[in-house]
Amino acid sequence: MALTKDQILQAADQLAAAGTAPTLAAVRAAVGGGSYTTINEALKEWKAKQQAAVMPLREPAPEGISKRLDE
């Protein structure tokens, strides 16, 4: 049975929820094997999604602050 991307993503989610870093080796152990290449591709996607979810939104400063900075 081939390892699916969904299995890799689920394992990464479970490891992260348990407080363990979802490394290639940790994910491979969690899913019971698989190619490092296959795991790496899916794990890159997982990490990108995690980082995008954490990135703060950039909003303009309130008008009062902008005016004071301009002065």
Short mmCIF file of the C-alpha atoms (twelve columns), coordinates in Angstrom:
data_MODEL
# 
_entry.id   MODEL 
# 
loop_
_atom_site.group_PDB 
_atom_site.id 
_atom_site.type_symbol 
_atom_site.label_atom_id 
_atom_site.label_alt_id 
_atom_site.label_comp_id 
_atom_site.label_asym_id 
_atom_site.label_seq_id 
_atom_site.Cartn_x 
_atom_site.Cartn_y 
_atom_site.Cartn_z 
_atom_site.pdbx_PDB_model_num 
ATOM 1  C CA . MET A 1  0.000  0.000  0.000  1 
ATOM 2  C CA . ALA A 2  1.443  3.352  -1.032 1 
ATOM 3  C CA . LEU A 3  1.750  6.189  1.422  1 
ATOM 4  C CA . THR A 4  -0.623 9.050  0.655  1 
ATOM 5  C CA . LYS A 5  -0.128 12.763 1.151  1 
ATOM 6  C CA . ASP A 6  -3.146 12.819 3.452  1 
ATOM 7  C CA . GLN A 7  -1.537 10.223 5.722  1 
ATOM 8  C CA . ILE A 8  1.623  12.309 5.918  1 
ATOM 9  C CA . LEU A 9  -0.290 15.518 6.645  1 
ATOM 10 C CA . GLN A 10 -2.347 13.795 9.348  1 
ATOM 11 C CA . ALA A 11 0.792  12.410 10.973 1 
ATOM 12 C CA . ALA A 12 2.410  15.871 10.928 1 
ATOM 13 C CA . ASP A 13 -0.714 17.373 12.520 1 
ATOM 14 C CA . GLN A 14 -0.764 14.699 15.222 1 
ATOM 15 C CA . LEU A 15 2.933  15.117 15.990 1 
ATOM 16 C CA . ALA A 16 2.608  18.893 16.220 1 
ATOM 17 C CA . ALA A 17 -0.457 18.582 18.471 1 
ATOM 18 C CA . ALA A 18 1.520  16.270 20.752 1 
ATOM 19 C CA . GLY A 19 4.324  18.833 20.984 1 
ATOM 20 C CA . THR A 20 6.752  16.883 18.807 1 
ATOM 21 C CA . ALA A 21 8.452  18.481 15.823 1 
ATOM 22 C CA . PRO A 22 7.173  16.830 12.624 1 
ATOM 23 C CA . THR A 23 10.569 15.981 11.157 1 
ATOM 24 C CA . LEU A 24 11.077 13.574 8.261  1 
ATOM 25 C CA . ALA A 25 12.130 10.810 10.634 1 
ATOM 26 C CA . ALA A 26 9.292  11.462 13.096 1 
ATOM 27 C CA . VAL A 27 6.646  11.464 10.358 1 
ATOM 28 C CA . ARG A 28 8.153  8.329  8.813  1 
ATOM 29 C CA . ALA A 29 8.029  6.557  12.166 1 
ATOM 30 C CA . ALA A 30 4.453  7.733  12.765 1 
ATOM 31 C CA . VAL A 31 3.195  6.400  9.432  1 
ATOM 32 C CA . GLY A 32 5.230  3.204  9.651  1 
ATOM 33 C CA . GLY A 33 7.609  3.739  6.745  1 
ATOM 34 C CA . GLY A 34 7.655  5.376  3.377  1 
ATOM 35 C CA . SER A 35 10.046 7.184  1.122  1 
ATOM 36 C CA . TYR A 36 11.827 10.213 2.531  1 
ATOM 37 C CA . THR A 37 11.299 11.906 -0.828 1 
ATOM 38 C CA . THR A 38 7.531  11.405 -0.696 1 
ATOM 39 C CA . ILE A 39 7.364  12.505 2.939  1 
ATOM 40 C CA . ASN A 40 9.562  15.537 2.290  1 
ATOM 41 C CA . GLU A 41 7.340  16.844 -0.520 1 
ATOM 42 C CA . ALA A 42 4.187  16.600 1.596  1 
ATOM 43 C CA . LEU A 43 5.935  17.955 4.692  1 
ATOM 44 C CA . LYS A 44 7.108  21.043 2.785  1 
ATOM 45 C CA . GLU A 45 3.483  21.744 1.869  1 
ATOM 46 C CA . TRP A 46 2.392  21.190 5.490  1 
ATOM 47 C CA . LYS A 47 5.056  23.565 6.827  1 
ATOM 48 C CA . ALA A 48 4.118  26.250 4.277  1 
ATOM 49 C CA . LYS A 49 0.463  26.047 5.343  1 
ATOM 50 C CA . GLN A 50 1.448  26.264 9.010  1 
ATOM 51 C CA . GLN A 51 3.619  29.302 8.393  1 
ATOM 52 C CA . ALA A 52 0.922  31.040 6.341  1 
ATOM 53 C CA . ALA A 53 -1.567 30.512 9.162  1 
ATOM 54 C CA . VAL A 54 0.783  32.105 11.695 1 
ATOM 55 C CA . MET A 55 1.897  35.108 9.653  1 
ATOM 56 C CA . PRO A 56 0.410  38.307 11.080 1 
ATOM 57 C CA . LEU A 57 -1.824 40.469 8.966  1 
ATOM 58 C CA . ARG A 58 -0.402 43.838 8.012  1 
ATOM 59 C CA . GLU A 59 -2.862 46.620 8.580  1 
ATOM 60 C CA . PRO A 60 -2.255 50.333 8.203  1 
ATOM 61 C CA . ALA A 61 -1.616 52.247 11.404 1 
ATOM 62 C CA . PRO A 62 -4.565 54.135 12.870 1 
ATOM 63 C CA . GLU A 63 -4.990 57.652 11.484 1 
ATOM 64 C CA . GLY A 64 -3.999 59.347 14.760 1 
ATOM 65 C CA . ILE A 65 -0.681 57.523 14.865 1 
ATOM 66 C CA . SER A 66 0.041  58.222 11.204 1 
ATOM 67 C CA . LYS A 67 -0.538 61.943 11.727 1 
ATOM 68 C CA . ARG A 68 1.791  62.046 14.739 1 
ATOM 69 C CA . LEU A 69 4.500  60.233 12.806 1 
ATOM 70 C CA . ASP A 70 4.165  62.671 9.915  1 
ATOM 71 C CA . GLU A 71 4.641  65.656 12.249 1 
# 
